Structures are given as C-alpha cells and as structure tokens.
C-alpha cells in the first residue's frame, strides 16, 4: 500500500499508539486499507462517536481456516456472533459518510466480513484461545513500516 494509507484493526495484545512495526502483530482486520485526507486524530475522534455504543468484549477463537491470495495463510476464526460485525458496519458507515476510498470496494473484491486472526510467523491463535477487545486501532502505512496512528477506546 502507499504511504498514508490506513486500516482499522484490533490487536490481540494492547499496542502503544505511535509504535511502529514491519511484521504484523496478531490482529483482527476490521476495515482493510483506506484513504482519507483527514488526520488520524480527526479520524479517531469520528470513530469514537461512531463506535460509542460498543462496549469492550471478550473474543473467543472458534475454528481454523486459510486466507490470502493463494489460500495458504492459516487463521483462527472468531466465534460468532461477535461485536466485530457491528464495529465493522459502524466504521464502514463512518468512512462512507466521509467519502473515503476503501480498497475492498474499489477493487470489487469485497467479501463478507469474517473476523479472524491470521497467523504471523510462528504466532497464531488456536480454537478456545481468548483475548479482550477494549480498543480499536488506526494503523498507517509509512513507507516500508507501519505505525499505530490512533486508538479508539470502546465504551467511552
């Protein structure tokens, strides 16, 4: 993706805002890459309002699947139903109102939202594993690395 592109996700482990990484930590992607001219702080403020009715929740992993263009990336599926579906819908509506470019809608390959945690190297979630989701993050592409550009604390 290009510098300045962002995505919305929930990390399995709490992550520092402004922290950077090259290799993804374990996470659930809520909205794939998007573009919006607003600052990450402005986006975070808007998402706080859009996600206001969503409270922190426990995430339970419930099965295995494979993802990726070659269907070779193991992933753990989130047990349904889950508040991630409501978060995805509310966030997508927010970005539609702001006229953001969303990669999955532009490329016409939007798939049904199926929350999952993709394995990252030797790290992966297993069925029955749990984690607490109390915040959602904005991640921004910065050249050859990514930066946590903002966080939205759920239930505030």
RAMO-V460898 format. One line per field, one symbol per residue. psi: psi as a letter, one per 40 degrees, with the letter a starting at -180 (. if undefined). A space follows every 10 residues. Layout:
psi: ???
//
This chain:
psi: iihdiiihih idihihheii idhhihihhd hahihheiid dddddddddd edehiiihhh ieiiiiaide fehiihihhi iieddddddd dddddddefi hhddddeffh ihhghihhig behiiihdii ihheiiihhh hgbeiihhei ihhie.
//
